[in-house]
């Protein structure tokens, strides 16, 4: 039975890792990130719903005065 030739395993593994690194770098470069990420104000993101314009109050039976 012939011996397994492992002399090329190092260069094969090294080239595979290098190729994966390059592929992932190219994938990451496709995304655009802002230069200075900052916190966005929650007030500008809040949308007013039609029912928020009216003043409403819900009365629960337990909150009514005792008779």
Backbone as CSV, one residue per row, in Angstrom:
resi,resn,N_x,N_y,N_z,CA_x,CA_y,CA_z,C_x,C_y,C_z
1,UNK,0.855,-1.176,0.000,0.000,0.000,0.000,0.902,1.240,0.000
2,UNK,0.665,2.171,-0.953,1.541,3.354,-1.047,1.284,4.339,0.098
3,UNK,2.320,5.074,0.418,2.218,6.093,1.471,1.479,7.329,0.940
4,UNK,0.754,8.005,1.855,0.028,9.211,1.475,1.001,10.391,1.413
5,UNK,1.031,11.052,0.264,1.947,12.177,0.070,1.331,13.436,0.682
6,UNK,1.906,13.925,1.779,1.383,15.100,2.464,2.236,16.341,2.233
7,UNK,3.107,16.293,1.254,4.017,17.419,1.047,3.278,18.658,0.532
8,UNK,2.146,18.497,-0.130,1.442,19.660,-0.692,0.312,20.155,0.217
9,UNK,0.085,19.507,1.362,-1.018,19.896,2.231,-0.855,21.304,2.791
10,UNK,0.360,21.686,3.117,0.579,23.009,3.698,0.238,24.106,2.702
11,UNK,0.747,24.004,1.490,0.488,25.054,0.489,-0.979,25.053,0.078
12,UNK,-1.620,23.879,0.071,-3.041,23.808,-0.270,-3.874,24.488,0.807
13,UNK,-3.571,24.202,2.062,-4.311,24.816,3.166,-4.066,26.317,3.209
14,UNK,-2.840,26.724,3.028,-2.511,28.138,3.045,-3.203,28.893,1.914
15,UNK,-3.227,28.328,0.729,-3.884,29.004,-0.389,-5.399,29.039,-0.199
16,UNK,-5.976,28.014,0.424,-7.408,27.999,0.687,-7.786,29.097,1.688
17,UNK,-6.998,29.230,2.764,-7.262,30.257,3.758,-7.106,31.645,3.141
18,UNK,-6.100,31.837,2.329,-5.888,33.116,1.660,-7.046,33.435,0.715
19,UNK,-7.501,32.452,-0.031,-8.620,32.670,-0.952,-9.900,33.005,-0.191
20,UNK,-10.162,32.317,0.917,-11.342,32.630,1.721,-11.267,34.035,2.305
21,UNK,-10.093,34.429,2.757,-9.917,35.769,3.291,-10.209,36.823,2.230
22,UNK,-9.703,36.613,1.027,-9.928,37.575,-0.060,-11.403,37.625,-0.431
23,UNK,-12.059,36.475,-0.484,-13.481,36.446,-0.837,-14.307,37.188,0.207
24,UNK,-14.038,36.967,1.480,-14.793,37.653,2.523,-14.509,39.152,2.520
25,UNK,-13.278,39.543,2.249,-12.967,40.964,2.167,-13.731,41.626,1.028
26,UNK,-13.816,40.957,-0.102,-14.557,41.512,-1.232,-16.045,41.599,-0.927
27,UNK,-16.572,40.619,-0.187,-17.986,40.678,0.190,-18.255,41.838,1.141
28,UNK,-17.352,42.068,2.073,-17.535,43.149,3.045,-17.405,44.510,2.367
29,UNK,-16.569,44.631,1.373,-16.368,45.913,0.701,-17.599,46.375,-0.065
30,UNK,-18.528,45.468,-0.359,-19.727,45.856,-1.106,-20.652,46.732,-0.289
31,UNK,-20.598,46.641,1.043,-21.510,47.377,1.900,-20.998,48.790,2.134
32,UNK,-21.915,49.745,2.151,-21.555,51.142,2.401,-21.900,51.485,3.845
33,UNK,-20.914,51.927,4.579,-21.107,52.335,5.952,-20.902,53.845,6.042
34,UNK,-21.650,54.487,6.921,-21.485,55.927,7.077,-20.160,56.216,7.778
35,UNK,-19.623,57.396,7.515,-18.318,57.756,8.070,-18.369,57.876,9.592
36,UNK,-19.360,58.619,10.105,-19.464,58.812,11.536,-20.843,58.353,12.000
37,UNK,-20.941,57.127,12.402,-22.249,56.668,12.868,-22.598,57.343,14.189
38,UNK,-23.804,57.852,14.253,-24.245,58.531,15.468,-25.626,58.056,15.850
39,UNK,-26.039,58.452,17.047,-27.368,58.076,17.494,-28.405,58.925,16.784
40,UNK,-29.420,58.269,16.264,-30.498,59.008,15.625,-31.509,59.395,16.692
41,UNK,-32.038,60.545,16.536,-33.007,61.010,17.517,-34.299,60.213,17.378
42,UNK,-34.832,59.785,18.489,-36.051,58.982,18.454,-37.259,59.844,18.127
43,UNK,-37.139,61.159,18.326,-38.264,62.031,18.009,-38.480,62.127,16.509
44,UNK,-37.416,62.110,15.741,-37.569,62.217,14.295,-38.075,60.911,13.690
45,UNK,-37.854,59.794,14.388,-38.302,58.515,13.863,-39.750,58.201,14.233
46,UNK,-40.280,58.892,15.231,-41.630,58.585,15.693,-42.661,59.165,14.731
47,UNK,-43.585,58.323,14.319,-44.659,58.762,13.436,-45.916,58.936,14.276
48,UNK,-46.650,59.982,13.990,-47.873,60.198,14.747,-49.009,59.421,14.089
49,UNK,-49.710,58.688,14.899,-50.852,57.920,14.424,-52.108,58.767,14.561
50,UNK,-53.120,58.520,13.734,-54.341,59.347,13.805,-54.988,59.335,15.178
51,UNK,-54.917,58.200,15.887,-55.573,58.143,17.191,-54.767,58.840,18.277
52,UNK,-53.527,59.221,17.988,-52.733,59.924,18.980,-53.041,61.417,19.004
53,UNK,-53.714,61.923,17.986,-54.034,63.343,17.937,-55.174,63.690,18.882
54,UNK,-56.056,62.752,19.155,-57.209,62.997,20.015,-56.867,62.639,21.453
55,UNK,-57.511,63.378,22.390,-57.328,63.057,23.795,-58.373,62.030,24.166
56,UNK,-57.911,60.879,24.590,-58.837,59.836,25.004,-58.396,59.316,26.352
57,UNK,-59.370,58.847,27.110,-59.054,58.262,28.398,-59.924,57.028,28.561
58,UNK,-59.306,55.959,28.973,-60.034,54.721,29.160,-60.319,54.581,30.646
59,UNK,-61.587,54.413,30.999,-61.970,54.232,32.401,-62.150,52.762,32.687
60,UNK,-61.374,52.265,33.605,-61.531,50.882,34.027,-62.566,50.819,35.128
61,UNK,-63.347,49.753,35.214,-64.369,49.688,36.254,-63.801,49.803,37.669
62,UNK,-62.597,49.367,37.896,-62.035,49.445,39.243,-61.601,50.861,39.605
63,UNK,-61.439,51.727,38.628,-61.016,53.086,38.900,-62.182,54.017,39.180
64,UNK,-63.393,53.570,38.916,-64.563,54.412,39.185,-64.795,54.498,40.676
65,UNK,-65.348,55.621,41.147,-65.598,55.741,42.595,-66.603,54.716,43.084
66,UNK,-66.407,54.296,44.297,-67.306,53.293,44.884,-68.673,53.904,45.189
67,UNK,-69.710,53.147,44.976,-71.057,53.670,45.238,-71.654,53.062,46.474
